[in-house]
Amino acid sequence: MKFLDEAKVYVRSGDGGAGCVSFRREKFIEFGGPDGGDGGRGGDVWIECVEGLNTLIDYRYQQHFKARKGEHGSGRNRAGGKGEDVILKVPAGTEILSEDRETLIADMTTVGQRFRLAKGGNGGFGNAYFTTSTNRAPKHANPGLEGQEHWLWLRLKLIADAGLVGLPNAGKSTFLATVTAAKPKIADYPFTTLHPGLGVVRVDTREFVLADIPGLIEGAHEGVGLGDKFLAHVERCRVLLHLVEGTSEDAGAAYRLVRTELEAYGHGLEDKPEVVALSKADTLDPETLELQVARIEQETGRKPLILSSATRQGVTEALRTLMARMDAAAAETPVERPAWQP
C-alpha cells in the first residue's frame, strides 16, 4: 500500500430542509388551522480518529465529501428527517489545516477522538410555528439554512515513541528491521528509504514504537533531496536515535550536518533528547573505530554508543538507553489536570 501523508479534501454539510405551509382540512372541521411541519436539519461532516490506519491513502482517490440535505417538512405537523452525516476516518496523528496550510483546526492524536468539520444547516420553520393570537392562519414558512463548505488539508504526523535520524545509508532501515518485525527495503545506495516506516520494539518486558524516516542531506530543511517532507514525522517522537555511519569520511562532520538541519527545521526537534550511536561498527578496524568515536565525542561532548545491526553488537544496549531516555522525558513532562469545578 502506498504511503500518503498529505491530502486535500472538500467537505460540505447538508442544507436544512424547508418548512411547510399547510392547513388542516378534514370533514366537519371548519377552521382546521395551520399544520405545516418544520424542515429537518442538514447532515454534519465529522472527522474521526480510528485504529488500523497508518496512511491517508483513502483520500487519494476521493476528495469530495458531502452530507445529505435535511428533508422538507410536510402537513399534519410532520417534521422533516435529519440529513445523514458523513464521517472521515483518519489515523492517529492527523492534523486538519485550513486551505492556507498554516491554520491548525484540529489535531487528532487519540483513537476515538471526533471533531465536526462542517455543521449542517438548520431546518426552516413551518407555518404552524408562526401562529399567534392575532395571526391564526400564517401563510409563510422559512427555507432551510445552507450548510458549510471548506477546502481542508489533512497532514499525517506519525506517532512514535522514538525516531531514527541520520544521513542516507547510515543503517537506519537495517536497525529497524533488526529490532522489529518491520520489513523495510534495504540496499547499498542512498535514499533507499522513500517512505517512513514504523515498527514495535520489544526490549526486556516492555515495548515501544520506533519510526524510521528517509535520510537527510544538507539543505533538507529547504526542500533539498527529500527535504522536510518527512521531518514532521519525528516531531511527535519523545527521543531521537541519531545514527552516524562509521564508514563515512568524518563521523563528526556527518553528525554536525544532520544536527544543523534539525535546528534549521525547528518545531522543537533540536530540543528533543538524543541518543547518538556509531553504526556499522563491524566494518571498521580498531584504529578507525577509535578515531570516529573521538570525532563524534568532540562534537557532542559525550561518547557515542557503538553498534552493528548485522552482528547485533550494542543493539540491546541502544534499546535500553532509548527506553531510559523516554522514561526520563515522560517524567519531565507535566501532567495536565482538569480544572476543578464545583
DRENDO-1510 file (C-alpha; in Angstrom, 1 decimal, always signed):
<recs>
REC; n; res; u; v; w
REC; 1; MET; +0.0; +0.0; +0.0 .
REC; 2; LYS; +1.3; +3.4; -1.0 .
REC; 3; PHE; +2.2; +5.7; +1.9 .
REC; 4; LEU; +0.4; +9.1; +1.7 .
REC; 5; ASP; +0.8; +11.7; +4.4 .
REC; 6; GLU; -0.9; +14.7; +2.9 .
REC; 7; ALA; -4.3; +15.1; +1.2 .
REC; 8; LYS; -6.6; +17.9; +0.3 .
REC; 9; VAL; -10.3; +17.4; +0.7 .
REC; 10; TYR; -13.5; +19.3; +0.1 .
REC; 11; VAL; -16.3; +19.0; +2.7 .
REC; 12; ARG; -19.8; +20.3; +2.6 .
REC; 13; SER; -22.5; +19.8; +5.2 .
REC; 14; GLY; -26.1; +19.4; +4.2 .
REC; 15; ASP; -28.6; +22.2; +3.7 .
REC; 16; GLY; -31.6; +22.4; +6.1 .
REC; 17; GLY; -35.0; +21.3; +4.8 .
REC; 18; ALA; -37.7; +23.9; +4.1 .
REC; 19; GLY; -40.6; +24.4; +6.4 .
REC; 20; CYS; -44.1; +23.5; +5.0 .
REC; 21; VAL; -47.1; +25.7; +4.5 .
REC; 22; SER; -50.2; +23.6; +5.1 .
REC; 23; PHE; -53.6; +23.8; +6.7 .
REC; 24; ARG; -55.7; +21.1; +8.3 .
REC; 25; ARG; -58.5; +20.1; +6.0 .
REC; 26; GLU; -60.9; +17.5; +7.5 .
REC; 27; LYS; -64.6; +16.9; +7.3 .
REC; 28; PHE; -66.7; +18.7; +9.9 .
REC; 29; ILE; -63.7; +20.8; +10.9 .
REC; 30; GLU; -64.4; +24.3; +9.5 .
REC; 31; PHE; -61.3; +26.1; +10.8 .
REC; 32; GLY; -58.5; +23.5; +10.9 .
REC; 33; GLY; -55.7; +26.0; +11.2 .
REC; 34; PRO; -52.1; +25.7; +10.1 .
REC; 35; ASP; -50.3; +22.3; +10.5 .
REC; 36; GLY; -47.1; +22.8; +8.4 .
REC; 37; GLY; -44.1; +20.9; +9.9 .
REC; 38; ASP; -40.5; +22.1; +10.3 .
REC; 39; GLY; -37.8; +21.1; +7.9 .
REC; 40; GLY; -35.1; +18.7; +9.0 .
REC; 41; ARG; -31.5; +19.7; +9.9 .
REC; 42; GLY; -28.8; +19.0; +7.3 .
REC; 43; GLY; -26.2; +16.4; +8.0 .
REC; 44; ASP; -22.8; +17.2; +9.6 .
REC; 45; VAL; -19.3; +16.3; +8.4 .
REC; 46; TRP; -17.2; +14.7; +11.1 .
REC; 47; ILE; -13.6; +13.5; +11.2 .
REC; 48; GLU; -12.8; +10.6; +13.5 .
REC; 49; CYS; -9.5; +9.0; +14.6 .
REC; 50; VAL; -9.7; +5.2; +14.3 .
REC; 51; GLU; -7.4; +2.2; +14.7 .
REC; 52; GLY; -6.0; +0.2; +11.8 .
REC; 53; LEU; -4.9; +3.1; +9.6 .
REC; 54; ASN; -1.4; +4.4; +9.1 .
REC; 55; THR; -1.8; +6.4; +5.9 .
REC; 56; LEU; -4.1; +8.8; +4.2 .
REC; 57; ILE; -4.3; +6.7; +1.0 .
REC; 58; ASP; -8.2; +6.7; +1.2 .
REC; 59; TYR; -8.2; +10.4; +0.3 .
REC; 60; ARG; -6.0; +9.9; -2.8 .
REC; 61; TYR; -9.0; +8.8; -4.9 .
REC; 62; GLN; -11.9; +10.6; -3.2 .
REC; 63; GLN; -11.6; +14.3; -2.3 .
REC; 64; HIS; -15.2; +15.5; -2.1 .
REC; 65; PHE; -17.4; +14.6; +0.9 .
REC; 66; LYS; -21.0; +16.0; +1.1 .
REC; 67; ALA; -23.5; +15.3; +3.8 .
REC; 68; ARG; -27.2; +14.8; +2.9 .
REC; 69; LYS; -29.7; +17.6; +3.0 .
REC; 70; GLY; -32.5; +17.7; +5.6 .
REC; 71; GLU; -35.9; +16.6; +4.4 .
REC; 72; HIS; -38.7; +19.2; +4.0 .
REC; 73; GLY; -41.5; +19.5; +6.5 .
REC; 74; SER; -45.0; +18.3; +5.5 .
REC; 75; GLY; -48.6; +18.7; +6.6 .
REC; 76; ARG; -50.1; +17.3; +9.7 .
REC; 77; ASN; -47.2; +18.8; +11.7 .
REC; 78; ARG; -44.7; +16.3; +10.4 .
REC; 79; ALA; -41.2; +17.5; +10.6 .
REC; 80; GLY; -38.6; +16.5; +8.0 .
REC; 81; GLY; -35.9; +14.0; +8.9 .
REC; 82; LYS; -32.3; +15.0; +9.6 .
REC; 83; GLY; -29.8; +14.5; +6.8 .
REC; 84; GLU; -27.3; +11.7; +7.1 .
REC; 85; ASP; -23.8; +12.6; +8.5 .
REC; 86; VAL; -20.5; +12.0; +6.7 .
REC; 87; ILE; -17.6; +10.7; +8.8 .
REC; 88; LEU; -14.0; +10.9; +7.5 .
REC; 89; LYS; -11.8; +8.3; +9.2 .
REC; 90; VAL; -8.1; +9.1; +9.7 .
REC; 91; PRO; -5.2; +7.5; +11.6 .
REC; 92; ALA; -3.9; +8.8; +14.9 .
REC; 93; GLY; -1.6; +11.8; +14.4 .
REC; 94; THR; -3.5; +13.5; +11.7 .
REC; 95; GLU; -3.7; +17.3; +11.7 .
REC; 96; ILE; -6.5; +19.2; +10.0 .
REC; 97; LEU; -5.4; +22.5; +8.4 .
REC; 98; SER; -7.3; +25.2; +6.7 .
REC; 99; GLU; -6.8; +25.9; +3.0 .
REC; 100; ASP; -3.8; +28.2; +3.6 .
REC; 101; ARG; -2.0; +25.1; +5.1 .
REC; 102; GLU; -1.0; +27.1; +8.2 .
REC; 103; THR; -4.0; +27.5; +10.4 .
REC; 104; LEU; -4.5; +24.4; +12.6 .
REC; 105; ILE; -8.1; +23.4; +13.0 .
REC; 106; ALA; -7.8; +20.2; +14.9 .
REC; 107; ASP; -5.1; +17.7; +15.9 .
REC; 108; MET; -6.3; +14.0; +16.0 .
REC; 109; THR; -4.0; +12.2; +18.4 .
REC; 110; THR; -6.1; +9.6; +20.2 .
REC; 111; VAL; -8.3; +6.8; +18.9 .
REC; 112; GLY; -12.0; +7.7; +19.2 .
REC; 113; GLN; -11.4; +11.4; +19.0 .
REC; 114; ARG; -14.0; +13.2; +16.9 .
REC; 115; PHE; -14.3; +16.7; +15.5 .
REC; 116; ARG; -17.0; +18.4; +13.5 .
REC; 117; LEU; -15.6; +19.9; +10.3 .
REC; 118; ALA; -18.9; +21.4; +9.0 .
REC; 119; LYS; -22.2; +21.9; +10.7 .
REC; 120; GLY; -25.4; +21.1; +8.9 .
REC; 121; GLY; -27.8; +23.9; +8.2 .
REC; 122; ASN; -30.9; +24.3; +10.5 .
REC; 123; GLY; -34.3; +23.4; +9.0 .
REC; 124; GLY; -36.8; +26.1; +8.3 .
REC; 125; PHE; -39.9; +26.6; +10.5 .
REC; 126; GLY; -43.3; +25.5; +9.1 .
REC; 127; ASN; -46.3; +27.9; +9.1 .
REC; 128; ALA; -47.6; +26.3; +12.3 .
REC; 129; TYR; -44.7; +27.9; +14.2 .
REC; 130; PHE; -45.8; +31.4; +13.3 .
REC; 131; THR; -49.3; +31.1; +14.7 .
REC; 132; THR; -50.1; +33.9; +17.1 .
REC; 133; SER; -53.2; +35.2; +18.8 .
REC; 134; THR; -53.6; +37.9; +16.1 .
REC; 135; ASN; -52.4; +35.8; +13.1 .
REC; 136; ARG; -54.3; +32.5; +13.3 .
REC; 137; ALA; -53.6; +31.4; +9.7 .
REC; 138; PRO; -50.0; +32.3; +8.7 .
REC; 139; LYS; -49.3; +31.5; +5.1 .
REC; 140; HIS; -45.5; +31.6; +5.1 .
REC; 141; ALA; -42.7; +29.3; +6.2 .
REC; 142; ASN; -38.9; +29.6; +6.4 .
REC; 143; PRO; -36.5; +27.9; +4.0 .
REC; 144; GLY; -33.7; +25.9; +5.4 .
REC; 145; LEU; -30.3; +27.4; +6.1 .
REC; 146; GLU; -27.4; +26.5; +3.8 .
REC; 147; GLY; -24.7; +24.1; +5.0 .
REC; 148; GLN; -21.0; +25.0; +5.4 .
REC; 149; GLU; -18.3; +24.2; +2.9 .
REC; 150; HIS; -14.5; +24.1; +3.2 .
REC; 151; TRP; -11.3; +23.0; +1.4 .
REC; 152; LEU; -9.1; +21.4; +4.1 .
REC; 153; TRP; -5.7; +19.8; +4.2 .
REC; 154; LEU; -5.1; +16.6; +6.1 .
REC; 155; ARG; -1.5; +16.1; +7.2 .
REC; 156; LEU; -0.3; +12.9; +8.9 .
REC; 157; LYS; +2.5; +13.0; +11.5 .
REC; 158; LEU; +3.3; +9.5; +12.6 .
REC; 159; ILE; +3.0; +8.9; +16.4 .
REC; 160; ALA; +6.1; +7.0; +17.6 .
REC; 161; ASP; +8.0; +6.9; +20.9 .
REC; 162; ALA; +11.4; +7.1; +19.3 .
REC; 163; GLY; +12.6; +8.2; +15.8 .
REC; 164; LEU; +15.6; +7.3; +13.7 .
REC; 165; VAL; +17.5; +10.2; +12.1 .
REC; 166; GLY; +20.8; +10.3; +10.1 .
REC; 167; LEU; +22.3; +10.7; +6.7 .
REC; 168; PRO; +21.3; +8.4; +3.8 .
REC; 169; ASN; +22.8; +4.9; +4.2 .
REC; 170; ALA; +23.5; +5.3; +7.9 .
REC; 171; GLY; +21.9; +2.0; +8.7 .
REC; 172; LYS; +18.5; +3.2; +9.9 .
REC; 173; SER; +16.4; +0.7; +8.0 .
REC; 174; THR; +18.7; -2.1; +8.8 .
REC; 175; PHE; +18.4; -1.2; +12.5 .
REC; 176; LEU; +14.6; -1.1; +12.2 .
REC; 177; ALA; +14.5; -4.5; +10.5 .
REC; 178; THR; +16.8; -5.9; +13.2 .
REC; 179; VAL; +14.9; -4.8; +16.3 .
REC; 180; THR; +11.3; -5.0; +14.9 .
REC; 181; ALA; +9.2; -7.2; +12.6 .
REC; 182; ALA; +9.1; -4.4; +10.0 .
REC; 183; LYS; +10.5; -5.2; +6.6 .
REC; 184; PRO; +11.8; -2.0; +5.0 .
REC; 185; LYS; +13.6; -2.0; +1.7 .
REC; 186; ILE; +17.4; -2.2; +2.3 .
REC; 187; ALA; +20.0; -1.6; -0.3 .
REC; 188; ASP; +23.6; -0.2; -0.6 .
REC; 189; TYR; +22.6; +3.1; -2.2 .
REC; 190; PRO; +21.4; +6.4; -0.8 .
REC; 191; PHE; +17.7; +7.2; -0.4 .
REC; 192; THR; +16.6; +3.5; -0.4 .
REC; 193; THR; +14.0; +4.5; +2.1 .
REC; 194; LEU; +11.4; +6.6; +0.4 .
REC; 195; HIS; +8.6; +6.4; +2.9 .
REC; 196; PRO; +8.6; +6.5; +6.7 .
REC; 197; GLY; +8.4; +3.1; +8.4 .
REC; 198; LEU; +7.1; +2.0; +11.8 .
REC; 199; GLY; +7.9; -1.0; +14.0 .
REC; 200; VAL; +7.2; -2.2; +17.5 .
REC; 201; VAL; +10.4; -2.8; +19.5 .
REC; 202; ARG; +10.4; -5.3; +22.4 .
REC; 203; VAL; +13.1; -4.9; +24.9 .
REC; 204; ASP; +13.2; -6.8; +28.2 .
REC; 205; THR; +9.5; -6.8; +29.3 .
REC; 206; ARG; +8.5; -3.5; +27.6 .
REC; 207; GLU; +7.5; -2.3; +24.1 .
REC; 208; PHE; +7.7; +1.0; +22.2 .
REC; 209; VAL; +7.2; +2.2; +18.7 .
REC; 210; LEU; +10.2; +3.1; +16.5 .
REC; 211; ALA; +9.9; +5.3; +13.4 .
REC; 212; ASP; +12.4; +5.4; +10.5 .
REC; 213; ILE; +12.3; +8.4; +8.1 .
REC; 214; PRO; +14.3; +8.8; +4.9 .
REC; 215; GLY; +17.8; +10.1; +5.2 .
REC; 216; LEU; +18.6; +13.8; +5.5 .
REC; 217; ILE; +21.2; +15.7; +3.4 .
REC; 218; GLU; +22.5; +19.3; +3.5 .
REC; 219; GLY; +19.7; +21.8; +2.8 .
REC; 220; ALA; +17.0; +19.3; +3.7 .
REC; 221; HIS; +15.0; +22.0; +5.7 .
REC; 222; GLU; +14.8; +24.0; +2.5 .
REC; 223; GLY; +13.5; +21.1; +0.4 .
REC; 224; VAL; +16.8; +19.6; -0.9 .
REC; 225; GLY; +16.6; +15.9; -1.6 .
REC; 226; LEU; +13.5; +14.6; +0.1 .
REC; 227; GLY; +13.6; +17.9; +2.0 .
REC; 228; ASP; +11.5; +18.5; +5.1 .
REC; 229; LYS; +8.6; +16.4; +3.7 .
REC; 230; PHE; +9.2; +13.6; +6.3 .
REC; 231; LEU; +10.8; +15.6; +9.2 .
REC; 232; ALA; +7.3; +16.2; +10.5 .
REC; 233; HIS; +7.0; +12.5; +11.4 .
REC; 234; VAL; +9.6; +12.8; +14.1 .
REC; 235; GLU; +8.0; +15.9; +15.7 .
REC; 236; ARG; +5.9; +13.7; +17.9 .
REC; 237; CYS; +8.7; +11.4; +19.0 .
REC; 238; ARG; +9.9; +11.7; +22.6 .
REC; 239; VAL; +13.5; +10.6; +21.8 .
REC; 240; LEU; +15.7; +10.6; +18.7 .
REC; 241; LEU; +18.2; +7.9; +17.9 .
REC; 242; HIS; +20.9; +9.6; +15.7 .
REC; 243; LEU; +22.8; +7.0; +13.7 .
REC; 244; VAL; +26.2; +8.1; +12.3 .
REC; 245; GLU; +27.7; +5.9; +9.7 .
REC; 246; GLY; +31.0; +4.5; +10.8 .
REC; 247; THR; +32.3; +4.2; +7.2 .
REC; 248; SER; +31.9; +7.9; +6.5 .
REC; 249; GLU; +34.9; +10.1; +6.0 .
REC; 250; ASP; +34.3; +12.1; +9.1 .
REC; 251; ALA; +31.7; +10.9; +11.6 .
REC; 252; GLY; +31.8; +14.2; +13.4 .
REC; 253; ALA; +31.1; +16.2; +10.3 .
REC; 254; ALA; +28.2; +13.8; +9.4 .
REC; 255; TYR; +26.7; +14.3; +12.9 .
REC; 256; ARG; +27.1; +18.1; +12.7 .
REC; 257; LEU; +25.4; +18.2; +9.3 .
REC; 258; VAL; +22.2; +16.4; +10.5 .
REC; 259; ARG; +22.1; +18.5; +13.7 .
REC; 260; THR; +22.3; +21.7; +11.6 .
REC; 261; GLU; +19.3; +20.5; +9.5 .
REC; 262; LEU; +17.2; +19.6; +12.6 .
REC; 263; GLU; +17.9; +23.0; +14.2 .
REC; 264; ALA; +17.1; +24.8; +10.9 .
REC; 265; TYR; +13.8; +22.9; +10.6 .
REC; 266; GLY; +12.8; +23.9; +14.2 .
REC; 267; HIS; +9.4; +22.8; +15.6 .
REC; 268; GLY; +11.2; +21.6; +18.7 .
REC; 269; LEU; +13.3; +18.9; +17.1 .
REC; 270; GLU; +16.6; +20.5; +18.2 .
REC; 271; ASP; +15.4; +20.2; +21.9 .
REC; 272; LYS; +14.4; +16.6; +21.9 .
REC; 273; PRO; +16.5; +14.1; +23.9 .
REC; 274; GLU; +19.0; +12.5; +21.6 .
REC; 275; VAL; +21.0; +9.2; +21.7 .
REC; 276; VAL; +24.0; +9.1; +19.4 .
REC; 277; ALA; +25.3; +5.8; +18.0 .
REC; 278; LEU; +28.1; +4.9; +15.6 .
REC; 279; SER; +26.6; +2.4; +13.2 .
REC; 280; LYS; +28.3; -0.3; +11.0 .
REC; 281; ALA; +31.0; -0.9; +13.7 .
REC; 282; ASP; +31.6; -4.4; +12.3 .
REC; 283; THR; +33.2; -2.9; +9.2 .
REC; 284; LEU; +35.8; -0.8; +11.0 .
REC; 285; ASP; +39.2; -1.8; +12.2 .
REC; 286; PRO; +40.0; -0.8; +15.8 .
REC; 287; GLU; +42.1; +2.3; +14.9 .
REC; 288; THR; +39.4; +3.7; +12.6 .
REC; 289; LEU; +36.7; +2.9; +15.1 .
REC; 290; GLU; +38.6; +4.8; +17.8 .
REC; 291; LEU; +39.1; +7.8; +15.5 .
REC; 292; GLN; +35.5; +8.0; +14.5 .
REC; 293; VAL; +34.3; +7.7; +18.1 .
REC; 294; ALA; +36.7; +10.5; +19.1 .
REC; 295; ARG; +35.3; +12.8; +16.3 .
REC; 296; ILE; +31.7; +12.3; +17.5 .
REC; 297; GLU; +32.7; +12.8; +21.1 .
REC; 298; GLN; +34.4; +16.1; +20.2 .
REC; 299; GLU; +31.1; +17.3; +18.6 .
REC; 300; THR; +28.7; +16.0; +21.2 .
REC; 301; GLY; +30.8; +16.1; +24.4 .
REC; 302; ARG; +29.9; +12.5; +25.2 .
REC; 303; LYS; +31.0; +9.1; +24.0 .
REC; 304; PRO; +28.5; +7.6; +21.4 .
REC; 305; LEU; +27.1; +4.1; +21.5 .
REC; 306; ILE; +28.8; +1.6; +19.2 .
REC; 307; LEU; +26.5; -0.8; +17.4 .
REC; 308; SER; +26.3; -3.1; +14.4 .
REC; 309; SER; +22.8; -4.2; +13.3 .
REC; 310; ALA; +24.4; -7.0; +11.2 .
REC; 311; THR; +26.0; -8.6; +14.3 .
REC; 312; ARG; +23.6; -7.1; +16.9 .
REC; 313; GLN; +26.6; -5.6; +18.7 .
REC; 314; GLY; +25.4; -2.9; +21.1 .
REC; 315; VAL; +21.8; -3.2; +19.8 .
REC; 316; THR; +20.2; -4.2; +23.1 .
REC; 317; GLU; +22.2; -1.5; +24.9 .
REC; 318; ALA; +20.9; +1.1; +22.5 .
REC; 319; LEU; +17.3; +0.0; +23.0 .
REC; 320; ARG; +17.7; +0.1; +26.8 .
REC; 321; THR; +19.2; +3.5; +26.6 .
REC; 322; LEU; +16.3; +4.7; +24.4 .
REC; 323; MET; +13.9; +3.3; +26.9 .
REC; 324; ALA; +15.6; +5.1; +29.8 .
REC; 325; ARG; +15.7; +8.4; +28.0 .
REC; 326; MET; +12.0; +8.0; +27.2 .
REC; 327; ASP; +11.1; +7.4; +30.8 .
REC; 328; ALA; +13.1; +10.5; +31.8 .
REC; 329; ALA; +11.4; +12.6; +29.2 .
REC; 330; ALA; +8.0; +11.3; +30.4 .
REC; 331; ALA; +8.8; +12.2; +34.0 .
REC; 332; GLU; +9.8; +15.7; +33.0 .
REC; 333; THR; +6.5; +16.3; +31.1 .
REC; 334; PRO; +4.0; +18.0; +33.4 .
REC; 335; VAL; +0.7; +16.1; +33.8 .
REC; 336; GLU; -2.3; +18.3; +32.7 .
REC; 337; ARG; -5.0; +18.1; +35.3 .
REC; 338; PRO; -8.6; +19.2; +34.6 .
REC; 339; ALA; -9.6; +22.4; +36.3 .
REC; 340; TRP; -11.7; +21.9; +39.4 .
REC; 341; GLN; -15.4; +22.6; +39.1 .
REC; 342; PRO; -17.9; +22.8; +41.9 .
</recs>
